[in-house]
Amino acid sequence: MHQFQSLGHCRDAYYATFKALVLLALAPSLVLFLFSPQLFGWVFGAAWRPAGELARILAPLCFLGFIASPLSYVFFVAGKQKMELLWQVALFLMTFSVFVAPLTLHQSLLTYAIGRSLLYLVYLYLSHRYSRPRAIAAVVSSSPNP
């Protein structure tokens, strides 16, 4: 917020936060994606191996969510609440459609993970775009002067 107030953008803070979040999330996400069935079987017993398969499906979604969620404040700083609302509506519609679709548990989870991951990628793209100088400058210049 301080960078936005002084410079009219929050690009540097966005990049620093993005890099830190990627570094924090990368190793645990890779471990879950690559080894969760074996880890679940080893830690909890063989009966839990299928839960590890489900964790594997959700690992990319968790990775993207860990990064996108803290960066969501860019929408508010940049005055893009309407776009945030549209994204939330898209998320609701995607989630609702997965629950009402006649799919197996595995198909539902995979569809949900792919859909939400794609929405997170859109979210990250938009938050990156809104953190840059011209996106915020357009918001500031369009604000009415008191």
Z-matrix of the N, CA and C atoms (Angstrom, degrees):
N
C 1 1.446
C 2 1.526 1 110.36
N 3 1.351 2 116.32 1 -40.62
C 4 1.463 3 119.73 2 -179.84
C 5 1.529 4 110.37 3 -61.60
N 6 1.333 5 116.45 4 -43.17
C 7 1.465 6 119.75 5 179.76
C 8 1.524 7 110.51 6 -63.21
N 9 1.306 8 117.58 7 -39.15
C 10 1.457 9 120.91 8 178.32
C 11 1.524 10 111.02 9 -62.34
N 12 1.329 11 116.49 10 -44.92
C 13 1.462 12 120.48 11 -178.57
C 14 1.522 13 111.70 12 -65.44
N 15 1.322 14 117.85 13 -38.32
C 16 1.464 15 119.68 14 -175.85
C 17 1.527 16 113.23 15 -86.72
N 18 1.332 17 118.54 16 -34.10
C 19 1.469 18 121.16 17 -174.77
C 20 1.528 19 114.24 18 -109.17
N 21 1.314 20 117.44 19 -16.70
C 22 1.457 21 119.86 20 -177.02
C 23 1.514 22 113.12 21 85.16
N 24 1.317 23 117.56 22 7.33
C 25 1.461 24 122.24 23 174.87
C 26 1.525 25 108.63 24 -156.09
N 27 1.313 26 115.82 25 168.54
C 28 1.467 27 120.00 26 178.86
C 29 1.523 28 110.96 27 -129.80
N 30 1.323 29 115.91 28 30.12
C 31 1.458 30 121.96 29 -176.83
C 32 1.525 31 112.75 30 -57.10
N 33 1.329 32 117.44 31 -48.72
C 34 1.463 33 120.19 32 -176.27
C 35 1.525 34 111.57 33 -64.65
N 36 1.319 35 116.49 34 -43.31
C 37 1.468 36 120.22 35 177.66
C 38 1.532 37 110.26 36 -64.63
N 39 1.329 38 116.42 37 -37.84
C 40 1.463 39 120.69 38 178.82
C 41 1.524 40 109.91 39 -62.23
N 42 1.336 41 117.41 40 -49.92
C 43 1.463 42 120.80 41 -179.10
C 44 1.519 43 111.76 42 -61.42
N 45 1.319 44 117.29 43 -43.57
C 46 1.465 45 120.76 44 -179.56
C 47 1.531 46 110.51 45 -63.11
N 48 1.322 47 116.25 46 -43.26
C 49 1.464 48 120.43 47 179.49
C 50 1.522 49 110.50 48 -67.02
N 51 1.327 50 116.91 49 -43.42
C 52 1.464 51 121.49 50 179.22
C 53 1.530 52 110.75 51 -58.42
N 54 1.328 53 116.45 52 -48.72
C 55 1.469 54 120.31 53 -179.25
C 56 1.519 55 111.43 54 -61.47
N 57 1.332 56 117.03 55 -44.54
C 58 1.468 57 120.41 56 -179.94
C 59 1.528 58 111.13 57 -62.35
N 60 1.323 59 116.90 58 -42.08
C 61 1.463 60 120.54 59 -179.48
C 62 1.525 61 111.59 60 -66.28
N 63 1.333 62 117.06 61 -40.77
C 64 1.467 63 120.26 62 177.56
C 65 1.524 64 110.00 63 -62.21
N 66 1.326 65 116.61 64 -45.63
C 67 1.465 66 120.03 65 -179.67
C 68 1.527 67 111.79 66 -62.83
N 69 1.319 68 117.19 67 -39.10
C 70 1.467 69 120.45 68 179.16
C 71 1.530 70 112.54 69 -68.81
N 72 1.309 71 116.98 70 -36.80
C 73 1.467 72 120.81 71 -172.91
C 74 1.521 73 114.29 72 -90.97
N 75 1.314 74 117.93 73 -20.46
C 76 1.463 75 120.49 74 -170.83
C 77 1.528 76 113.28 75 -62.18
N 78 1.313 77 118.25 76 -53.76
C 79 1.467 78 120.80 77 -176.15
C 80 1.532 79 112.19 78 -62.22
N 81 1.339 80 119.49 79 -51.49
C 82 1.470 81 117.79 80 179.55
C 83 1.533 82 113.05 81 -61.24
N 84 1.321 83 116.76 82 -36.84
C 85 1.468 84 119.91 83 179.83
C 86 1.520 85 111.14 84 -67.03
N 87 1.320 86 116.74 85 -41.68
C 88 1.469 87 119.94 86 177.71
C 89 1.524 88 111.37 87 -64.24
N 90 1.320 89 116.60 88 -42.08
C 91 1.466 90 120.27 89 178.30
C 92 1.525 91 110.01 90 -60.64
N 93 1.328 92 116.94 91 -46.56
C 94 1.467 93 119.85 92 178.31
C 95 1.523 94 111.82 93 -62.19
N 96 1.324 95 116.11 94 -44.02
C 97 1.461 96 119.95 95 -177.51
C 98 1.533 97 111.59 96 -65.72
N 99 1.307 98 116.78 97 -41.63
C 100 1.459 99 120.68 98 -174.70
C 101 1.529 100 113.91 99 -84.83
N 102 1.330 101 117.21 100 -34.02
C 103 1.463 102 119.18 101 -168.58
C 104 1.529 103 115.82 102 -127.76
N 105 1.322 104 119.54 103 5.40
C 106 1.468 105 118.77 104 -173.52
C 107 1.531 106 114.35 105 -60.00
N 108 1.332 107 121.61 106 -38.45
C 109 1.470 108 117.75 107 177.69
C 110 1.534 109 112.25 108 -60.54
N 111 1.331 110 116.12 109 -43.39
C 112 1.459 111 119.93 110 179.04
C 113 1.531 112 111.02 111 -67.38
N 114 1.339 113 116.51 112 -42.54
C 115 1.463 114 120.34 113 179.90
C 116 1.525 115 111.69 114 -63.58
N 117 1.319 116 116.87 115 -44.64
C 118 1.464 117 119.99 116 179.12
C 119 1.526 118 110.33 117 -62.79
N 120 1.326 119 116.64 118 -41.63
C 121 1.463 120 120.20 119 177.92
C 122 1.515 121 112.23 120 -64.21
N 123 1.306 122 117.26 121 -40.12
C 124 1.466 123 121.94 122 -179.07
C 125 1.531 124 111.66 123 -71.39
N 126 1.337 125 116.97 124 -45.54
C 127 1.466 126 120.95 125 -175.80
C 128 1.529 127 111.72 126 -77.03
N 129 1.323 128 117.98 127 -44.55
C 130 1.466 129 121.42 128 -172.12
C 131 1.529 130 114.10 129 -105.79
N 132 1.301 131 117.79 130 -11.00
C 133 1.456 132 121.32 131 -177.75
C 134 1.520 133 110.97 132 108.88
N 135 1.329 134 115.30 133 160.91
C 136 1.468 135 121.65 134 -174.74
C 137 1.530 136 113.02 135 -58.95
N 138 1.319 137 117.02 136 -29.86
C 139 1.470 138 119.90 137 -179.54
C 140 1.528 139 112.19 138 -64.68
N 141 1.320 140 117.01 139 -19.83
C 142 1.466 141 121.50 140 -178.12
C 143 1.531 142 112.85 141 -92.48
N 144 1.293 143 117.98 142 -1.25
C 145 1.472 144 120.38 143 -179.77
C 146 1.537 145 112.54 144 -57.18
N 147 1.344 146 119.79 145 -41.18
C 148 1.474 147 119.38 146 176.28
C 149 1.532 148 113.10 147 -60.20
N 150 1.325 149 117.31 148 -33.06
C 151 1.468 150 119.70 149 175.75
C 152 1.524 151 110.11 150 -64.65
N 153 1.319 152 116.72 151 -33.96
C 154 1.460 153 120.71 152 175.37
C 155 1.520 154 112.00 153 -64.53
N 156 1.330 155 116.56 154 -34.79
C 157 1.470 156 120.22 155 175.69
C 158 1.528 157 110.39 156 -64.25
N 159 1.330 158 116.35 157 -40.22
C 160 1.465 159 119.97 158 177.67
C 161 1.529 160 110.76 159 -66.93
N 162 1.322 161 116.66 160 -38.91
C 163 1.470 162 120.47 161 177.01
C 164 1.525 163 110.57 162 -62.72
N 165 1.316 164 116.44 163 -36.82
C 166 1.471 165 120.57 164 177.66
C 167 1.531 166 110.67 165 -61.44
N 168 1.321 167 116.43 166 -42.06
C 169 1.468 168 120.80 167 179.19
C 170 1.526 169 110.72 168 -63.13
N 171 1.330 170 116.58 169 -37.84
C 172 1.467 171 121.29 170 -176.08
C 173 1.529 172 114.08 171 -84.20
N 174 1.324 173 118.59 172 -12.63
C 175 1.474 174 121.14 173 -175.58
C 176 1.536 175 113.39 174 -57.27
N 177 1.339 176 120.19 175 -47.72
C 178 1.473 177 118.37 176 178.69
C 179 1.529 178 112.81 177 -62.63
N 180 1.330 179 116.44 178 -37.65
C 181 1.461 180 120.96 179 177.32
C 182 1.526 181 110.48 180 -61.92
N 183 1.314 182 117.09 181 -44.82
C 184 1.471 183 120.72 182 179.19
C 185 1.523 184 110.89 183 -64.23
N 186 1.321 185 117.13 184 -39.43
C 187 1.465 186 121.43 185 178.05
C 188 1.526 187 110.38 186 -59.70
N 189 1.325 188 116.43 187 -50.89
C 190 1.467 189 120.33 188 -179.03
C 191 1.524 190 111.97 189 -66.80
N 192 1.318 191 117.21 190 -38.87
C 193 1.459 192 120.61 191 178.57
C 194 1.517 193 112.39 192 -64.95
N 195 1.323 194 116.66 193 -37.65
C 196 1.465 195 121.22 194 178.44
C 197 1.521 196 110.85 195 -62.19
N 198 1.316 197 116.57 196 -34.21
C 199 1.467 198 121.17 197 179.90
C 200 1.529 199 110.72 198 -81.94
N 201 1.314 200 117.05 199 -46.62
C 202 1.467 201 121.04 200 -172.61
C 203 1.525 202 113.56 201 -70.53
N 204 1.308 203 117.30 202 -37.46
C 205 1.463 204 119.58 203 -173.89
C 206 1.529 205 113.79 204 -60.27
N 207 1.326 206 120.49 205 -50.20
C 208 1.472 207 118.95 206 178.74
C 209 1.532 208 113.33 207 -65.62
N 210 1.326 209 117.12 208 -25.86
C 211 1.463 210 120.34 209 -179.32
C 212 1.526 211 112.42 210 -82.95
N 213 1.321 212 117.31 211 -1.58
C 214 1.465 213 120.83 212 -177.94
C 215 1.523 214 112.81 213 -66.01
N 216 1.326 215 117.92 214 -20.34
C 217 1.463 216 120.09 215 -179.36
C 218 1.524 217 112.17 216 -65.52
N 219 1.319 218 117.52 217 -17.73
C 220 1.466 219 120.81 218 177.41
C 221 1.530 220 110.06 219 -59.12
N 222 1.325 221 117.71 220 -36.30
C 223 1.461 222 120.72 221 179.66
C 224 1.527 223 110.97 222 -59.50
N 225 1.311 224 116.63 223 -39.88
C 226 1.467 225 120.82 224 -178.23
C 227 1.520 226 111.39 225 -77.51
N 228 1.328 227 116.61 226 -40.90
C 229 1.468 228 120.64 227 178.86
C 230 1.522 229 110.02 228 -62.69
N 231 1.334 230 116.76 229 -38.81
C 232 1.464 231 121.39 230 -178.25
C 233 1.529 232 112.74 231 -85.27
N 234 1.319 233 117.49 232 -0.55
C 235 1.461 234 120.12 233 179.08
C 236 1.518 235 113.43 234 73.19
N 237 1.316 236 117.81 235 31.99
C 238 1.468 237 122.49 236 -177.02
C 239 1.529 238 111.75 237 -108.40
N 240 1.324 239 116.41 238 43.97
C 241 1.454 240 120.76 239 -178.42
C 242 1.530 241 112.40 240 -64.08
N 243 1.321 242 117.72 241 -33.01
C 244 1.471 243 119.85 242 178.90
C 245 1.526 244 110.59 243 -64.92
N 246 1.324 245 116.89 244 -40.32
C 247 1.462 246 120.06 245 177.71
C 248 1.528 247 110.27 246 -66.62
N 249 1.321 248 116.50 247 -38.62
C 250 1.472 249 121.00 248 175.62
C 251 1.527 250 110.09 249 -59.45
N 252 1.323 251 116.83 250 -44.25
C 253 1.460 252 121.16 251 178.69
C 254 1.529 253 110.91 252 -62.12
N 255 1.326 254 117.56 253 -44.13
C 256 1.464 255 120.69 254 178.49
C 257 1.522 256 111.04 255 -60.25
N 258 1.331 257 116.39 256 -41.30
C 259 1.462 258 120.24 257 178.77
C 260 1.525 259 110.17 258 -64.21
N 261 1.324 260 117.23 259 -42.55
C 262 1.465 261 120.78 260 179.57
C 263 1.533 262 110.97 261 -64.46
N 264 1.321 263 117.45 262 -37.73
C 265 1.466 264 120.93 263 176.88
C 266 1.529 265 109.77 264 -65.07
N 267 1.330 266 117.35 265 -43.36
C 268 1.467 267 121.03 266 177.47
C 269 1.530 268 110.45 267 -60.83
N 270 1.316 269 116.79 268 -41.20
C 271 1.465 270 121.19 269 177.92
C 272 1.531 271 110.60 270 -62.49
N 273 1.318 272 116.71 271 -44.67
C 274 1.466 273 120.51 272 178.31
C 275 1.528 274 110.96 273 -60.90
N 276 1.331 275 116.59 274 -47.30
C 277 1.465 276 120.37 275 -177.82
C 278 1.525 277 111.61 276 -63.29
N 279 1.320 278 116.65 277 -40.76
C 280 1.458 279 120.32 278 178.23
C 281 1.528 280 110.04 279 -64.33
N 282 1.326 281 116.97 280 -46.27
C 283 1.464 282 121.21 281 -179.27
C 284 1.527 283 110.85 282 -63.31
N 285 1.310 284 116.83 283 -45.69
C 286 1.467 285 121.43 284 179.22
C 287 1.526 286 110.90 285 -60.22
N 288 1.331 287 116.52 286 -43.90
C 289 1.465 288 119.66 287 -178.17
C 290 1.526 289 111.63 288 -64.53
N 291 1.326 290 117.43 289 -33.51
C 292 1.467 291 119.85 290 177.40
C 293 1.528 292 110.34 291 -66.54
N 294 1.332 293 117.00 292 -40.24
C 295 1.459 294 120.00 293 -178.42
C 296 1.523 295 113.04 294 -70.89
N 297 1.315 296 118.32 295 -31.05
C 298 1.468 297 119.89 296 -178.49
C 299 1.529 298 112.70 297 -91.41
N 300 1.312 299 118.30 298 -13.47
C 301 1.462 300 121.15 299 179.64
C 302 1.531 301 109.70 300 -72.54
N 303 1.331 302 116.70 301 142.12
C 304 1.471 303 119.83 302 -179.90
C 305 1.535 304 110.97 303 -79.78
N 306 1.322 305 115.96 304 77.83
C 307 1.458 306 121.80 305 -177.52
C 308 1.526 307 110.35 306 -120.32
N 309 1.318 308 115.78 307 158.37
C 310 1.463 309 119.92 308 172.88
C 311 1.527 310 108.64 309 -72.79
N 312 1.328 311 116.39 310 169.30
C 313 1.460 312 120.43 311 178.31
C 314 1.527 313 110.63 312 -57.75
N 315 1.312 314 116.64 313 -46.39
C 316 1.466 315 120.91 314 -179.29
C 317 1.524 316 111.09 315 -62.60
N 318 1.324 317 117.07 316 -45.45
C 319 1.465 318 120.90 317 178.80
C 320 1.526 319 111.37 318 -63.67
N 321 1.327 320 116.61 319 -42.15
C 322 1.470 321 120.51 320 179.33
C 323 1.518 322 111.22 321 -62.45
N 324 1.320 323 116.26 322 -46.38
C 325 1.457 324 120.27 323 -178.90
C 326 1.525 325 110.98 324 -64.56
N 327 1.323 326 116.52 325 -42.40
C 328 1.465 327 120.38 326 178.83
C 329 1.527 328 111.06 327 -64.96
N 330 1.323 329 117.39 328 -44.05
C 331 1.466 330 121.34 329 178.27
C 332 1.521 331 110.89 330 -62.38
N 333 1.331 332 116.08 331 -43.83
C 334 1.464 333 120.53 332 178.56
C 335 1.528 334 110.90 333 -62.97
N 336 1.318 335 117.03 334 -46.06
C 337 1.470 336 120.67 335 -178.25
C 338 1.527 337 111.25 336 -63.01
N 339 1.312 338 117.20 337 -42.77
C 340 1.466 339 120.44 338 179.08
C 341 1.526 340 110.37 339 -67.30
N 342 1.331 341 116.91 340 -47.06
C 343 1.468 342 120.56 341 -179.51
C 344 1.512 343 112.68 342 -60.52
N 345 1.323 344 116.27 343 -47.22
C 346 1.468 345 119.12 344 -178.71
C 347 1.528 346 111.05 345 -69.95
N 348 1.321 347 117.56 346 -35.60
C 349 1.466 348 120.14 347 176.80
C 350 1.524 349 110.79 348 -62.59
N 351 1.321 350 116.54 349 -42.87
C 352 1.467 351 119.84 350 177.28
C 353 1.528 352 111.01 351 -62.99
N 354 1.325 353 116.60 352 -40.69
C 355 1.467 354 119.58 353 177.35
C 356 1.528 355 111.00 354 -64.97
N 357 1.327 356 117.51 355 -37.98
C 358 1.467 357 120.02 356 176.08
C 359 1.527 358 111.27 357 -64.25
N 360 1.326 359 117.53 358 -37.24
C 361 1.469 360 119.79 359 177.15
C 362 1.526 361 110.70 360 -63.70
N 363 1.318 362 117.01 361 -41.44
C 364 1.470 363 120.80 362 175.43
C 365 1.524 364 109.81 363 -62.10
N 366 1.317 365 116.09 364 -43.31
C 367 1.467 366 122.20 365 -179.74
C 368 1.527 367 110.90 366 -60.81
N 369 1.328 368 116.12 367 -44.21
C 370 1.467 369 119.96 368 178.58
C 371 1.526 370 111.15 369 -65.43
N 372 1.323 371 116.53 370 -40.68
C 373 1.461 372 119.63 371 177.16
C 374 1.530 373 110.62 372 -59.94
N 375 1.328 374 116.26 373 -48.09
C 376 1.466 375 120.13 374 -178.40
C 377 1.524 376 111.80 375 -65.57
N 378 1.322 377 117.86 376 -43.69
C 379 1.467 378 119.43 377 -179.62
C 380 1.524 379 110.52 378 -64.50
N 381 1.320 380 117.35 379 -36.63
C 382 1.468 381 120.37 380 175.66
C 383 1.524 382 110.24 381 -63.37
N 384 1.304 383 115.58 382 -45.64
C 385 1.470 384 120.57 383 179.67
C 386 1.526 385 111.32 384 -60.68
N 387 1.327 386 117.09 385 -42.08
C 388 1.461 387 120.56 386 -178.28
C 389 1.524 388 112.98 387 -75.08
N 390 1.314 389 118.16 388 -15.32
C 391 1.473 390 120.51 389 178.71
C 392 1.523 391 112.05 390 -81.48
N 393 1.306 392 116.87 391 -15.91
C 394 1.467 393 120.87 392 -176.19
C 395 1.521 394 111.30 393 -77.29
N 396 1.324 395 116.37 394 157.37
C 397 1.474 396 120.42 395 -175.69
C 398 1.519 397 115.22 396 -54.68
N 399 1.310 398 119.59 397 -46.92
C 400 1.463 399 119.06 398 -173.45
C 401 1.517 400 112.26 399 -69.64
N 402 1.319 401 118.40 400 -32.60
C 403 1.465 402 119.93 401 179.29
C 404 1.521 403 110.48 402 -65.22
N 405 1.301 404 116.92 403 -44.06
C 406 1.457 405 120.38 404 -179.32
C 407 1.520 406 110.38 405 -76.75
N 408 1.326 407 117.63 406 -35.23
C 409 1.463 408 120.48 407 178.54
C 410 1.524 409 110.37 408 -60.81
N 411 1.326 410 117.26 409 -36.91
C 412 1.463 411 120.39 410 178.57
C 413 1.524 412 110.58 411 -65.60
N 414 1.315 413 117.00 412 -37.24
C 415 1.466 414 120.60 413 178.11
C 416 1.518 415 109.94 414 -67.70
N 417 1.333 416 116.62 415 -45.04
C 418 1.465 417 121.09 416 -178.27
C 419 1.520 418 110.52 417 -64.66
N 420 1.348 419 117.34 418 -42.92
C 421 1.461 420 119.83 419 -177.28
C 422 1.525 421 112.13 420 -71.83
N 423 1.334 422 117.78 421 -23.98
C 424 1.462 423 119.60 422 179.65
C 425 1.526 424 112.51 423 -87.16
N 426 1.324 425 116.98 424 -6.08
C 427 1.466 426 120.13 425 178.02
C 428 1.516 427 109.68 426 -72.24
N 429 1.332 428 117.06 427 138.61
C 430 1.468 429 119.47 428 178.91
C 431 1.528 430 110.59 429 -67.97
N 432 1.302 431 115.55 430 140.82
C 433 1.467 432 120.42 431 177.39
C 434 1.518 433 109.07 432 -82.09
N 435 1.350 434 116.83 433 136.71
C 436 1.469 435 118.89 434 -179.11
C 437 1.508 436 112.30 435 -73.40
